[in-house]
């Protein structure tokens, strides 16, 4: 199924083509609530539809959600740790993480859900906003391991250099 075949599902969910997984989920939940027979939010005009038509609408919404969700989750599969290589001598910064994330087209919210690392911490890692990270280096190390592996890097290629930058910042802060 190509992108144009998916168009009808975006129309059913009343969202733009290319919407994010979060937007698809939100639209699905909202439409299910609106068209549910128990809904107080049911649109007055919906009473004009027969029960059969209402169930057909719900079925179409369900199908659209399942197809788009499946397609998006397949497309944004977690990369295998270690498949992404760095050139020798590459300076490890938060910019590397940001570029890798944008290259695979995944939002921080999705990575947060999969890694169980707060979105604000992931953003802080990318921006090297060390003030926003926990004071305990063990947490920062865990966050960077989870994030690097999610992006497809081998943790051993990213973590030591990143932690050196973090630890240098901590030492300067204490001085």
SVG drawing of the C-alpha trace seen along z (x, -y; Angstrom):
<svg xmlns="http://www.w3.org/2000/svg" viewBox="-33 -28 73 32">
<polyline fill="none" stroke="black" stroke-width="0.4" points="0.0,0.0 1.5,-3.3 1.0,-6.8 -1.9,-7.6 -3.8,-4.5 -3.5,-5.7 -5.2,-9.0 -8.7,-7.7 -7.7,-6.7 -6.5,-10.3 -9.8,-11.6 -11.8,-9.2 -9.8,-10.4 -10.1,-14.0 -6.4,-14.7 -3.8,-15.9 -1.7,-13.3 1.6,-12.9 0.2,-13.4 2.3,-12.1 1.4,-9.0 0.3,-11.2 -2.1,-13.1 -3.5,-9.9 -4.1,-8.6 -5.7,-11.8 -8.1,-11.9 -9.0,-8.3 -9.9,-8.8 -11.8,-12.0 -13.9,-10.5 -14.6,-7.3 -15.9,-9.5 -18.0,-11.6 -19.6,-8.6 -20.0,-6.4 -23.6,-5.7 -22.8,-6.6 -21.3,-9.9 -22.6,-13.2 -20.5,-14.9 -22.5,-13.3 -23.2,-15.8 -26.9,-16.6 -26.9,-15.8 -25.6,-12.3 -29.1,-11.4 -30.2,-11.5 -28.0,-8.5 -29.3,-5.0 -27.6,-2.8 -26.3,-0.7 -24.7,-3.8 -23.2,-4.9 -21.6,-1.4 -20.3,-1.6 -18.6,-5.0 -17.1,-3.5 -15.9,-0.5 -14.2,-2.8 -12.6,-4.8 -11.3,-1.7 -9.9,-0.4 -8.3,-3.7 -6.6,-3.9 -5.3,-0.3 -3.9,-0.7 -2.2,-4.1 -0.9,-3.0 0.5,0.2 2.1,-1.7 3.6,-4.3 4.9,-1.9 6.5,0.2 8.1,-2.8 9.5,-4.1 10.8,-0.7 13.5,-1.1 16.8,-0.9 19.1,2.0 21.7,0.6 25.1,0.4 23.9,0.2 24.6,-3.5 28.4,-4.2 30.3,-7.4 33.3,-8.6 36.6,-8.4 37.2,-11.5 33.6,-12.7 33.0,-15.1 30.2,-13.6 27.6,-16.3 23.9,-16.7 23.8,-17.8 24.7,-14.2 21.6,-13.0 19.4,-15.7 20.5,-15.0 20.1,-11.2 16.6,-11.7 15.5,-14.1 17.0,-11.8 14.7,-8.9 11.8,-11.3 10.8,-10.4 9.5,-12.9 10.8,-13.2 7.5,-12.1 7.7,-8.8 11.3,-8.2 10.2,-9.1 7.5,-6.5 9.8,-3.8 12.8,-4.6 10.9,-5.7 13.2,-8.8 11.3,-12.0 10.9,-14.2 12.4,-17.2 15.6,-15.1 15.9,-14.0 15.6,-17.6 18.2,-18.6 20.6,-15.8 20.2,-17.2 20.7,-20.8 23.4,-19.9 21.4,-21.9 23.0,-20.1 21.2,-22.3 18.0,-20.5 19.4,-17.0 19.5,-15.3 22.5,-16.0 23.3,-12.3 25.6,-11.3 24.3,-7.7 20.9,-9.0 22.4,-11.0 24.4,-8.0 21.3,-5.8 19.4,-8.4 22.2,-8.8 22.6,-5.0 18.8,-4.5 18.7,-7.4 21.8,-6.5 20.7,-2.8 17.2,-3.9 18.8,-6.0 20.9,-3.0 24.3,-3.9 26.4,-1.5 26.4,-3.0 30.1,-2.5 30.6,-4.9 28.5,-7.7 28.4,-7.5 32.0,-7.9 32.5,-11.1 29.2,-12.5 29.7,-11.8 33.1,-13.5 31.4,-16.6 28.8,-16.4 31.4,-15.7 33.5,-18.6 30.5,-20.8 29.8,-19.6 33.4,-20.2 33.2,-23.8 30.0,-24.4 31.5,-23.3 34.6,-25.4"/>
</svg>
